[in-house]
């Protein structure tokens, strides 16, 4: 179509796309656990939308959601293979949720770092069914249509994902309690206070570091209160001196950005239940830190 052939059509197409954009980005991000990959999917959806006969599309948002979701599932399937060769632990890529607390969804489900990490253990179709139902509140009929399956199977997929999460994760605490415990943890971690650390960590706590192969990040998760607290004490004198701490928000929860000499070195996010800190997630891979830091407002 050459310019000027249909005045206004592309404008409407752009408007339709922009109004769906927060939602389609939110879906792709939850399915992939990566803002960079989600952005690629959104771009790809835009190109397809431009090349679609839009006169045949009654509901642009429904059409765009379907395209995005299917592209995200395909990418998630190939990402799984790539992640198998990732050096060390793969953690989701954090996002700043201060501007859009629900990241385009109806509810803040499937957004916290720990949930995205646990969803990685599911296959991409189960993960997507869960995301569409729990975060975007889609009726099962619509979930089935997007996933090209039956409604009964869509229910089964969501139920399997729910069971997996319930088995792996206890009830969460409020944002205020989360921040308080993270503050207590931080002061114990920075001073290498062993008993202070033991007080806030649960018995089966896991510490994950995603360094993408950079120096100083543990390549395997550290598991259990005695190991994690001793590891943090040993790590303290090498890591904390000359660092600056900035309180930020990542994936809907308070988090801590650690910088050294003005350069971000780690984003610490934690998963907390009534019993204490269950998971520590240290994002240290510069390729994941840089986009997050760039997106921080102010």
N, C-alpha and C positions, 0 to 999 in steps of 0.2 A: 504494500500500500504506500503510494507516494504522498509526501506532505501535502496537506490541504485537500485530500480526496474526500474525507469526511470530517469537516470541522467539528471539533468537540469530542470525537469518539475516543481518541487517545487520552484526552483530559479525564473523561469519565472512567476510562480503564485505569488511569493512574490513581484517581480518587478511590476507586473500589479496592485497588491493591493496597494503598496506604491505610485505608480503614481496617483492612484485614491483617496488616503487617504485624502489629504487636502479638496477635493471636497465633499467626503461623510461625513467627519466630519462637514464641513460647512453647509451642508444640515441638518444633525441631530441636530446640535446646534440651528439653526434657528427654527426648528420645535419644539424643546423641551425647549429652553430658558435655558438650563443647560449644561455646559461643561462636568460635571461628567456623566450625563445621556447619552450625545452624545458619550462619550468615551465608555460606555457600549455597545451602539448600534454598534459602529465601531468594537469592539472586537467580538461581536456576528456575524457581517458580515464576519469577517475574518475566524471564525470557519466554517461558512457555505461555504465560498469560498474554504477552504481546503477540505471539504467533497463533493464538487461538481464535476461532470464529466466535467472537463474544456475543454475537446476536443470538446464538443458540444457548447461551448460559443464562438461566433464570436467576440463580442465586450465586453471585460472584464469590461471596465468602465461603460458601459450602464447596464450590468448585476449587477455590484456592487451597482450602484446608485439605481436601482430598489429595490434590497434587503434592502439596508439601509433605503430608504424612507419608505418602508412598515413597517419595524421594528420600525422606529421612530414614525409613526402614531399610531401603536399599543401601544407603550409605552406612547405616549402623551395622549391616551384615558384613560389609568389607572392612569397617573400622575394627570389628572384633578380631579379624585376622591380623591387622596391623598392630593391635594392642598386645597380641601374644608375643610380639618381638620387641615390645617397649622395654627399655631398661629400668628395672625396679618396679615399684608400685605405680599403677596408673590411677590418678585421682581425677574427678571431674574438673573442668575448667571453671573457676568461680565467676559469678556475675554480681555486679552491684545492683541491688534491688531497691535503692532509695527512691528512684524516680517512678518505678512501676513495681510496687511491692508484690503483686501477684504474677508479674511477668506475663501479661496478656491473658491470664486465665480467670475463671470464675472463683477459684479457691487456690490458696497457696500450697496445694498438694504437689508432691513429686518435685520439690524445688530445693530442699535442703541438701547440702553436700552428701551427708550420710545416706539419704534416701537414693540419690542418684548413683552413689557407689553400690548400694545393695541391688538396685535395679539392673546394674551391669550383669548380675549373675543370671538374669532372665534372658530368654531369647527376645530379639527386637520386637516381635509381634505381641508377645505377652506384655512387654514393657509399654508398648504404644497403646494397647487396649486400656491398660491401667491409667496412663496419662490422659487419654481422651475422656474416660469415665470420671476419674477422681479429680483431676485438675480443671477440666473444661466442662464437666457435668453433661456430657453428651448422652442422650438416651442410647440404650443398647442397640436399638435398631440402626441408629446412625453410625455407631462404632462398627457394627457388622458390615454396613454398606462400605465404609471407608476401607476396612480390612478385607473386603470381598470374602466374607464368611457368613455363617448363619448366626442368628441372634443367640441361640443356645450356646454356640461355641464362643461368642464374644463374652457372654456371662462367665463361662468357664475360665477364659483367659484372665479376666479381671479378678476372679475369685482366687486363682492360683497365685497371682501377683500379690494380692492382699495377704494371703496365708504366708507367703515367703517373707514379706516385710514384718508381719506380726511375730513370726518365729525369731527373727533376727534383731528386733528392736523393741525396747520397752517404751512405755508412755513418756512423752517429752515434758520438759518444764517450761514455765513462762519465759518470755524474753528477758524480763528483769532478773529472774533467778539465774538464767543462762549467763547474763553479763556479770552478775555477782560472783558466780563460781569461776568464771573465766578470769576475773580479776585476782581472785585468791590463788588460782593455779599459776597465773603469770608471775606473781611476786615470789611464789615458792620455786618456780622453774628458774627465774633469773638469779636467785640467790643460792640455788642448789640445795634447797631445804628439803631433805629426804622425808622427814615425817610430815611436813606440810603437803608434799606431793601425795604421800600415801593416804592422807586424809580425804583428798578430793577425787582420787581415781577409784574406779570400781575394780573388783577382783579380776575381772576378765577384760580389762581395758586393752585396746589395741592402738598403737601409734603407727600411722602410715606417713611416709615421706615420699613425695613425688618430686624427684629432682631431674627426671628425664636423663639420668646419667651424669649429672654434674657432681663435682666433688663434695664430700661432706654429707650427702643425703644417704640415709640407710636404705639399702636396696631391698631389704625384706622388712615386713611389718614386725614391730616389737610387741610381744604379747604378754599380758598378765601384769598385775600391779608391781610385784617385786622387780621384774625385768625393766618395765617402762620407767619406774621411778629411779632405778639405778642408772639407766641409760641417760635420763634427763639430767641427773646430777653430774655425770661424767661429761656431758655435752655442754653444760652451762658455761664453764670458763672459756671454752673455745668460741661459743656462739654469741653470748649476750653482751659482753663488754663492747662499748662504742656503738651500740645499736640505738635507734630511735623507734618508739612504739607509736603507732597511730590507730585509734579505734575506728573501725569501718563497719560497713554492713556487707555481708556476702550471703547470697542465697537466702535472704530473709532472716538472718541471725547476726547478732553482734560477732565481730571477728577482729583479729589483730594483724595489722600490717607491720612487719619488721623491716627496717631499712638500715643500711650501714653505709656511711659516707654519702648519704643522699640516694643510694641505689637500693631499690626494694630487694630483699633477699628471701623473704618468706611471707606467706599469708597463712596464719594459723586459724583454722576453724575447728570447733569441737562439737561433739554430739553428747548431750547431757540428759540423763534420766533422773528420777528422784533419788537414785542411789549414788549419783555422782557422774563423773566424766567416763563415758563408755568408749569414745573414739576421739583420737587426736588426729587431725589431718593437716599436714604441713605441705602446702604447695610451694615448691622451690624452683620448679622448672621455669626459666626465664620466658619461654614461649607461652606459658600460661599466665605468668604474673604480669607481663607487659600489657596485654590487652585489658586486663582487669584494672590495673593502675591507671591506664589511659582513660578508662570509662568513669573513674571516680569523679563525682560532681564536687567541684570546689576544693 
